């Protein structure tokens, strides 16, 4: 970081401390803010590249607008680190994404400067329009700004918001942060449209020639620059009215503007502040700006753990670190990525689909090997589902890979476009369960409960990576209807996971540990490995305290293995169910309903996610909070056995 005679950021605790500064001082503020983000991320990790890319925009917005009275809605909230630092949270920013610390996203309950929650994409325009309309109805003179990344603009709700806003008189400013990437590289026609818009040879030639011609005329003197700018804006509106997508939606379009020129950006925003009605400012930024490794590898540095800034540009890890990585289990998504390639090599009908998460889901592996058979459709979960249904209708076998929390956004399409007609789409729900530091907006804990009531579905939950492979193969040959496979974020438990795949019987569980006693523990998913660790520890513990219990991995939530359940309920006096999903409506509820319908009056204890949103923390801290870690499950078994 360059040494400046005066340091500004230490004196800025709120935007009111920023606004008295002169414009020429703002570049130094940006430099210091960017370095603050880098230094903090190096120690604590977190979302990184997006916030570096909007440092100048963040400073300019709080410099020009009267926040928090004026509303800024960030889309998505992981680009709002600079915003948090400038709005009273600088001294506690080191708690970002930690238990009881700051959220990694904007959060209304955290600060009056956070106008809206922003964990999922494409919501900003609709929310800001609602706020602008409310201000108009109440006679307020607030300004409303939606900052939307070009990746988020691929989502359907963003277009719905634009369409509605363009037909209103709302005083709304949409800022399109165009860096041509969300997490992975952007896809779709909109990406090409924005590139064409910013590189139009005809308009750029017109722009450069306009000022030259006016200067040659000699009629405007020193005022030629201002007159040229006014004339350019007027002519641009006429030229673009039919060819500019945003102008066609009745937005006044401005740009593209260099999003890293803080002085010019503040001037543009000050001008736009005076213009009423819906308007869109198109700015060009570079994700990871100011940190060379993040600029070079934007996907890799979208989010990061702690790092050494001096070594971050090195491509190789120390030898001992490499060996440690190679000896550890793969992540579940990596097992998915390798397995779908194996399946697709044998079955030419198999295709892969993801809504803007190719690297996160590891579908990028298939994209490299079979680019014509793997599709990134953008941040459009509803479209991903219906697109997959269309593929299946024509005889293909689509694996639609969506993060569990994002699948919530396509609930209608799952019912209407897939389940009603039993369309054979295979859904791989990644990040199912608790996800750690991303917190409430990203947990995949509702899927079992919201999918279970839908007819015609198969819902499966593998206990480990080997089971994941078996279920992927089983789903690929099932072809009778929609088949869901949910698995968690992070590493698995098996080093030797690449076993030959086999077809599993639909709706059949298995006994993992059979023991004497009157208690059975029923699990779905990797939490079964935690139960197995309890059994293993008890076997080694000479001062054994737990009464023996049997463990059943049910594998399927729908259909339930009723034959196995009858055996269990006849054999055992007490039943415990464990899942990493919500207790209300999930796997345990399904067992409880079945028990009641079949006249079993035996006590059942359900362990899972309680009826509240689980705040951000590490996954282990969250599991402890919910009582589904090893200690919590063991205590539940001990107390339930003693009743």
N, C-alpha and C positions, 0 to 999 in steps of 0.2 A: 504494500500500500504506500502511495506517495505521502511524503511528509508535508503537511500544510501548516502554515503559521497559526491558523486557528482551527480548532476542531468544533464542528457544529452539532454532530449527533448527540454528544453527551448532554447538551443543553436542550434537546428537543424531547419532551415527554408527551406532548400533545400537538395536534395540528396548529393550535393557536401560537405555539412557539416557533413554528415553521413559517407562518405567513408574513411576519415582519421582515424576513430576510429579503435581500435584493436578488433579482433573477440571476445575476452573475455568480452568486454564491451557491445556487442550487446544484450545479455540477459537483461541487465538493460534498454536499449533503448526500448526493447519489453515490459517490465513490465510497463514502464512509458507511452508508447503509448497506451497500453491496458487500463490503468487507465484513460487516457485522454478521450478515447472514452466512457468509462463507465460514467465518470463525466458529459460529455457533453450530452449524451443520457438521463441521469437522469433529466436534466433540460429541454432539448428541444425535446426529443423523436427522432424517426427515425428508420431506419433499424439498427439492432443491432447485432444479433447473428452471421451473416455471416462475418462481419468485425472483430469481436473478434477472429473468427476462423482462419483468415489468417494474423494475426499480424506478426508472424515470417516470413512467406513467403513474405509479403510486404517489411519488412526491408531487407530481404536477396536479393530480386530482385533489390532494389534501391542501395544496397551496392555493388553488383557484376556487374550490368549492367550500362552502360553509358546513363542513361535516362536524358533528353527526346530524345537524338539522337537515342538510342535504343528504340524500341516501345513495350509498354505493352498494350495489349487489355484485359480488364476485362470482364468476362462473368459469372454472370450478374453484373452490376455496383454497386449494393447495398453492395458488399463486398469490396468496394474501399474507405471506410472512412479513414483508415490508410494511404492509398496512397495519399489522398487529404491533410492530415495533414502534411505529409513529403514533399509535393511538393508546398510549398509557401502559403498554405491556412489555416495554423494553427490558426492565429490570427483572422480570420473571420469565423472559422468553426462553431461558435455559430449561424451563419445565415443559416446554412444548412436547406434546404427545406422550408425556409421562403421567403416571397415576396421580390424580388430583391436581394436575398441572393444566396448562393451556391445551386446548384442542388443536389438532393439526389443520382444522378447517374453520371457517367463520362460524360463529355460534351466537345467536341473539342473547342467550343467557349469560354470556361471558363479557360482553361489552356493548354499550349503546352505539358504538361505531360499527358493529356487525349488524347490518340491516336484515340479513337473511341467512339461514343455514345453507351451506353449499358443499355438500359431500358428493352429490351426483351431478352430472353435467346437464346443460341445456335448459336450466330453469330460470336464468337471470332475467330474460326479457319479459316473461310472463309475470314474475314477481314484481319487477320494477314497474311494469305497466299497471299492475294492481295498486301499488303504492301511489303512483302518479294520479290514478283515477280517484283514489281516496283523498289525496291532497286537494284535488280540484273540487270534490264534493264538499270538503270542509273549509274551502276558501283559503287554503294555505299557499304559500309561495315557495314551496320546497322545489329543489332540483332533484332529478332522479337519473342515476347513471347505472347502466348494466354493462359490466366488463365481461365480455364473452370471448373465450379463445376460439380460434378457427376450428379446432377439433370439436369443441362443444357445439359449434354451429351446424355440425352434421346431424345432430339429434333432431327428431321430429318436433319436439316441443318448442325448440327455438324458432322453427318456421311457423308454427302455430302462433307464437307470440308476435313475430314480425307481422304476420298477416292481420292479426287483430289490432296491433298498435298502429299500423299504417292506415287503418280505417278510422282512427280516432284523432282527437286534437290534443292528446296527452303530451305534456312537456317532458319528453323522454329522450335521453341521449344514450344510444347504444355504441359502445366502443368495441370494435372488432380487433382483437389482438391477434394479428396474423403472423404466426411464426412457422406455419406449414407443418406443425407436429403437435400431437396431443401427448400420448406416452410413446406410441410408435408413430411412424410417418403417417400423415393424413392420407385418406383415400377418397375416391369419388369425383364426380364431375365438379362439385363445388371447389375442390382444391385447384383444379385446372382453371376454373373460372376466375378465382382470385389471382392466380398467377398471371393469367391473360390481362386481368384488370390492371395489375400493377406494372406490367411490362408492355402494354399496348404501344406498339411502335407509332401508330397513327396519332394517338392522343399525346404521347410524349414529344413527338416531333412538333405537333401543334403548340404545345406548351412552351418548348424552347424557342420556337420561331416567333411566338406572339410578342415576347418582350423585345426581341431584336428588331422586329418591324416597327414597334412603337417608338423605340429609341431613334431609329433612322428618320422617323417622321418629324422629330424635333418639336412636337406640339405640347408635350407634357412636362418637359424639364425634369426637375428632381422628383416629381410626383409620378413618374412613369411606372415605378415598381408597384405602388399602391393601386394605380389604375389597372395595370396588367393583372394583378391578383383579383380585383373585382370583376374584370371582364372575363377572366378564366373561369371563375365560379359560375357566372351567368351562362356562359357558353357551354360549360360542362353539363349543367342541368339540362340544357336543350339537347345536347349531343347524346347524353346518357339516358334521357327519359325513357326511351323504349329499349335500349340495349343494356342498361344497368339494372341488375336484378333488384337492388334496394330502392332505386328511384321508381321502378315500376310498381313497387309496393307502397309508394307514397312517402318514402323516407327521403329526406334531403341527404345526399351522399357527399361526404368530404374526405379527401385523401387521394391516394395513400400518403401518409405522413411518417417520417422517420421517428419511431417510438423511442429512440435513444437520444434524441436531441431535446434535452429538457427545456431549454430556453424557448425554442420554437413551439414545443408541445404546450407549454403554459400559455403562450399567446393564442394558439388555436383554441384551446379549451376556454379561455376567457372570451373569445369571440363567439363560440358556440353557446356559451352560457346566456348570451343575450338573445339567441334565436329561439322562438317558441316552436312547439310542435315536435313530431317525431323526426329524429335526425340520426345519422350513423357516421361515426368517425372511424376510418380504416387506418390503423397504424401498423407499421412493419417493425417487428422485434426479432431478437435472436434468443432462443431459449438457452439458458446457461450463461448469458452475457456476463463477461468479466472474470470467468473462471475457465481457462482454456480447455481442460479435460472435459468439462460439461458442455462446452461449445462443440467439441469434436464428436463426443458420443452422447447425444442428447437423450436417447432412450435409457442408456445405462445410468445416467446421472439424474433421471427424473426424480427418483427417490434413492436415498442412500443411508447406510449406517455411518458411524463415525469413520473418519479417514484422516490421513496425514496429508495436508495440502502440498507438502514438498515432495511426497512420493506418489501423489495421485495420478501423475502423468506417466508413471511407469506401467508397462504392459504386463510385466511378470511379477508373480508373487515369490516370496522367499521359498526355497526348496522345501523346508519343513512344513510350510503352510500349504503348499501344493499337495504334499503327501497326505496331510490331514483332510483336505477337501476330498481327495480321491477315495479315501477310506470311509467316508460318511455316506449314509443313504441319500438317494436322490430325493428331490422334492416331488410331491404327488403330481404336479403339473408336468414335470419332466418325464415321469413315467407315462403319463397320458400322451405327451408329444411323441415319444419313441414308439409307444404301442400302436397309435393310430397309423403310423407309417408302416409298421409290420402288417397290420390288418389290410391297409390299402394296397400294399404290394400284392396281396393274394386275392383281394376283392376289388375289381375295377369300378364297382358302383359306389364305393365309399368316397365321400367328400367331407371337408372340414369347413366350418363356419364360425367366425367370432365377431362380436361387435367391438372392434377397436382394441382388442386385447391380445394380439398375436404373441408378443413376447411374454406377457404375464401368464397366458394360458399354455404357452409352449407350442401353440399351433404354428409358430414361425418355423419350427423344424420341418413341418410338412410343406410350408410355403417355399422353403429353399429346395426341397427335393422334388415336389410335385406342385409347382406354382399354379398350374391350370386346374388343380383340384382342391385348392384351399382358398377361402374367401374371407377377407376382412371387409365388412360392410359399413364400417364407421360406427359412431356412438349411437346406434339405433337398435336397441334390443327388440322392440316390437317387429321391426322390419326383419331382423335376423331370424326370428321365429317363423314368420310367414314365408320368408324366402326359403327357409329350410323345408317348410311344408310343401311349397311348390316343387322343390327338387324331389322330395319323396313321392309326390303324386306321379312323377314321370319315371319312377323306378330306381332312383338313386338312393343311397343310404347315407343320409346326412348326420354327422356328429356336430351338433350345435353346442359350442362351448361358451357358457356365460357365467360370470361370477354370480354366486347365489343372490347377493344383495341386488344386483342389476336385473336379475330375472324377474324380480317383483314388478319391474316396469313393463313387462310383457304379459301380465297375467291374463288379460282378455284374449290375446292372441293364442296363448297356450290352450285356453278353453275353446274359443270359437274356431280357430283356424287349424287346430291339431287334434284336440281330444274328442270333439263331437263326432268327427268322421274317422277316429282312430288312425290318424295318419302316422306312419312309422318313422318318427323323428327321434333320434337319440340325443338326449340332453345331458351334457356333462357339466354339472354345477360345481365349479371351482370355488375356492375360498368359502366352503360351507362350514358353519360353526363360528366360533369367536376368532377375530382376526387381529387383535392386539391394538397397536397404536393408532390405527385409523378410526377406531371407535364406533360410535352408535350408527353412523351412516353407512358403514361398510360390513358390519357383522352379517354373516349368512345364517341366521338362526331361525328364520321364519319359514323356510322352504318346506319342511316336512308338514307343518301345520297348514300352509296355504295350498299345498298340492294335494294333500290327502283327501279333501272332499271332492276332487274332480274325478268323474268316472273315466274308465278306460286307460288309466295310467298304471305303469309299473314304476315303483319307487324303490331303489336299491341303495344300500350304504355299505361300501366295502370296509372291512376292518383294517386292511393293509394294502400295500401296492400290488401284491400278488392277486388278491381278491379284485382289485381294480381292473387288472388285466383280464381276469376271467369274466368279469361283468361286461367289459367292453366287447369282448368276443361274443358273449351270450346275447348282448343287445344287437350286435351286427347280424346275427342269424335269426333273431326273433321275428322281426318284420311284420308283426301283427298289430302294432300300435305304438304309441309314445312310450319311451323307456328312459327313466331318469336315473342317473348315477351321481351321487353327491360325494365330494371328498374335500378335505381341508386344505388350508394354506400351509405351506412349509414342508419340512422333511418327513419322510416316512420312517419306517422302523426296520426295513429289510435291506441287507446288503446284496443278497442273492435273490433279487426280485424277478429276474427275467426268466421265469419258468415257462414251460410250454402252456399255452392257453387252452382252457377246456370250457365246455358249455355247462353252466350251472342250472339246476332245475329252478324254474321260476317260482318264487314265493316259498322257498325252503330254507330254513335256518339250520344250525348245526350246534351240537354240544361241544364246547371247547374243553371244559373241565367238568368231569362227573365226580361228585364227592358225596359222602354220607351227610346227613343233616336234613333240616326241614326248610332251608332257604335256597332260592334260586335267584341269580342275578341275570337279567336279560339286557343285552346291550345292542346298539346298532352303531356301526362306524368305529373309527380309531380309538374311541374311549374304551373299547373292549381291551385294547392293549394295556390301558391303565389298570383295569380289573385283573388282567393276567399278571401284571407286576405285583399287585397286592398278594395274589395267590403264591407267587414265587417267593416273595419276601417272608410270608407266613411259614412256608415250607422250610426256610432256612433259620427261622426264629425259634430257638429252643424254648423260650418262654412264650409260647404261642397263646394269644389271647382271643383270637377270633374263632368262633365255631366254624367248622367246615361248611362250605357252600359250593353249589354248582354254578357254572357259568355257561350261558347260551348266547351265541352270536346269531341274532335273528336275520341279518343280511337284508331282509325286505321289510319295508314298512307297509307296502301295498303291492300284492296281497300279503297279508300276514300268514304265517305258517300255522294254520289252525290245528292241524294234526299234532304238531309239536307242542302247541299251546295246551291242548287237551292233556297230553302226556305230562307236561310240567305242572298244570294246575291240579291234576289228580295225585301227583307224587309229592308236591311240596306244600307246606302250610303258609309260607310267606313268599312274596314276590317283590323284588326291587327292579325297576327299569332305569336305565341310564342312557342319556343321549346328550349330544352337544347341539341342542335345539330347544326351542321354547317348550316349557312344560304344558302350557295350555294348547291343546289341539295337536300335539306332536305324537311321537311313537308311544310314550307312556299312556297318553290319553286313548290311543287306539287299543292298547292292551286292556285298559280299564273298561272301555266300552264293550270289548269282546267278552270280558269276564262277566259283566252284568248281563249281557244278552244270553249268555250260556249258563246263567244261574250259579256261578261260582261266587261265594260270599267271602272269599279269602282276602286278607289285608294286602294292599298293594302300595308300595312307596315309589313315587316318581321323582327321579333326580334329573335335573336339566336346568335350563335358563329360566330364572324367575320372571314374574310379570312386571318387568321394568327394563328400561334401556340400560345396557351395561356400558359405562364410560370407558374412555381410552386408558390403556395400561398395557403391560405385557400380556401375552396370552396366558401365561401361567398365573399371573395375578388375577386375571379375569376368571379363570377356571376356579381359583381359590375363592373368589368372591361369590361364585355360583355354587360352590360345594361339589364340583365335579372333578377336582384334582384327586390325587391318590389319598391324601389325608382326609378330605371330605367324604369320599366314597367309603373309605375304611370306617370312619366314624358312623356313617349312616348304616352300614352293615352291622356294626357292633351294637348300636342302640336299637335297631330294628329286631335283631336276633334276641335281645334281652326283653322285649315287650311280651 
